[in-house]
C-alpha cells in the first residue's frame, strides 16, 4: 500500500516522487527510523522559534544528508503551557541516525540552546517503524 497516490511518479519499487518530495511505500518504511524532537516553546518565543526552525534549523538538519525528509507539527491538545511542536526526521538506517547524533547534533543543539535559552524544553525519541 502506498501512503499517497496523488500526482506521483514511481521511482522504484519502494520510492515515489511528487513535486520534489518523496512518498514512500509502507513496506519500505518498516526498515526505517523516525527521530522525533518534541519541543515546548514559551508563547512569547513561539513565532520567532517557528520561523527559525523552518528557515534555518530544519534545512541544516536535512543538509547533513542523514535524513530523507522532515515534518514539523504543532500539538493541538497539549496540556502544557506554551506551544508544543514535534519536529520529525526520517532516517533510512540506524547508522544514519547514529552518525547524525555523533557528528552533527551537538552543534545544532547548541545553537538551539543558545538562541532560545530558557525559552523551551525538548525531549528526543528514536522510533522504529513496525508496520
C-alpha positions as CSV (number, residue, x, y, z in Angstrom):
1,X,0.0,0.0,0.0
2,X,1.2,3.5,-0.9
3,X,0.9,6.4,1.6
4,X,-0.2,8.8,-1.1
5,X,-1.1,8.4,-4.7
6,X,-1.9,12.0,-5.8
7,X,0.2,13.0,-8.8
8,X,3.1,10.7,-8.1
9,X,5.9,9.2,-10.3
10,X,7.2,5.8,-9.4
11,X,11.0,5.9,-9.0
12,X,11.5,2.2,-7.9
13,X,9.5,-0.4,-6.1
14,X,9.8,1.5,-2.8
15,X,10.0,5.1,-3.7
16,X,7.6,7.5,-5.3
17,X,8.2,11.2,-6.1
18,X,5.8,14.1,-6.0
19,X,6.9,17.6,-6.9
20,X,10.4,17.1,-5.5
21,X,9.2,15.3,-2.3
22,X,9.5,11.6,-1.7
23,X,6.5,9.5,-0.8
24,X,7.5,6.0,0.5
25,X,5.6,2.7,0.4
26,X,4.6,1.4,3.8
27,X,6.7,-1.7,3.3
28,X,9.8,0.4,2.9
29,X,9.0,2.5,6.0
30,X,9.2,-0.7,8.1
31,X,13.0,-0.7,7.7
32,X,13.4,3.0,8.7
33,X,13.6,5.1,11.9
34,X,11.7,8.2,12.9
35,X,13.7,10.7,15.0
36,X,11.2,12.8,16.9
37,X,12.0,16.0,18.8
38,X,9.2,17.4,20.9
39,X,9.7,21.0,22.0
40,X,7.6,23.1,24.3
41,X,8.2,26.7,23.4
42,X,7.3,29.8,25.5
43,X,4.4,31.7,24.0
44,X,6.5,34.8,23.7
45,X,9.2,33.0,21.7
46,X,6.9,30.7,19.6
47,X,6.7,32.9,16.4
48,X,10.5,33.5,16.3
49,X,11.3,29.9,17.1
50,X,8.9,28.6,14.3
51,X,10.5,30.9,11.7
52,X,14.0,29.9,12.8
53,X,13.1,26.2,12.6
54,X,11.6,26.5,9.1
55,X,14.2,28.8,7.6
56,X,17.4,27.7,9.4
57,X,17.4,24.6,11.6
58,X,15.4,22.1,9.7
59,X,17.3,22.9,6.4
60,X,20.6,22.4,8.3
61,X,19.5,19.1,9.7
62,X,18.5,17.9,6.3
63,X,21.7,19.2,4.7
64,X,23.6,16.7,6.8
65,X,22.4,14.0,4.4
66,X,21.4,11.7,7.3
67,X,17.7,12.1,6.9
68,X,15.4,11.6,3.9
69,X,12.6,14.0,4.9
70,X,11.2,16.0,7.8
71,X,7.9,17.1,9.1
72,X,7.1,19.9,11.6
73,X,3.8,19.5,13.6
74,X,2.1,21.6,16.2
75,X,0.4,19.6,19.0
76,X,-3.2,20.9,19.2
77,X,-4.2,19.3,22.5
78,X,-1.1,19.8,24.6
79,X,-1.7,20.1,28.4
80,X,1.5,22.1,28.7
81,X,1.9,25.9,28.9
82,X,3.4,27.3,25.8
83,X,3.2,25.9,22.3
84,X,4.2,22.3,21.7
85,X,5.8,21.2,18.4
86,X,7.2,18.0,17.1
87,X,10.0,18.0,14.5
88,X,10.2,14.6,12.9
89,X,13.1,13.3,10.7
90,X,13.0,10.1,8.7
91,X,16.3,8.2,8.7
92,X,16.9,5.3,6.3
93,X,19.1,3.4,8.7
94,X,20.1,3.4,12.4
95,X,23.7,4.1,11.2
96,X,22.4,7.4,9.6
97,X,20.8,8.4,12.9
98,X,23.9,7.4,14.9
99,X,26.1,9.4,12.6
100,X,23.8,12.4,12.9
101,X,23.9,12.2,16.7
102,X,27.7,11.8,16.9
103,X,28.8,14.3,14.2
104,X,26.1,16.9,13.7
105,X,23.6,17.0,16.6
106,X,25.9,18.6,19.2
107,X,26.5,21.8,17.3
108,X,22.9,22.1,16.0
109,X,21.5,21.5,19.5
110,X,24.0,24.0,21.0
111,X,22.8,26.7,18.5
112,X,19.2,26.0,19.5
113,X,20.1,26.2,23.2
114,X,22.0,29.5,22.8
115,X,19.4,31.1,20.6
116,X,16.4,30.2,22.8
117,X,18.0,29.7,26.2
118,X,15.4,29.2,29.0
119,X,12.5,29.6,26.5
120,X,11.9,26.0,25.6
121,X,12.2,22.4,26.8
122,X,12.8,19.5,24.5
123,X,12.9,15.7,24.6
124,X,14.0,13.4,21.9
125,X,13.0,9.9,20.9
126,X,14.0,7.5,18.2
127,X,11.3,5.2,16.9
128,X,11.4,2.2,14.6
129,X,8.6,1.6,12.1
130,X,6.9,-1.7,13.0
131,X,4.1,-1.9,10.5
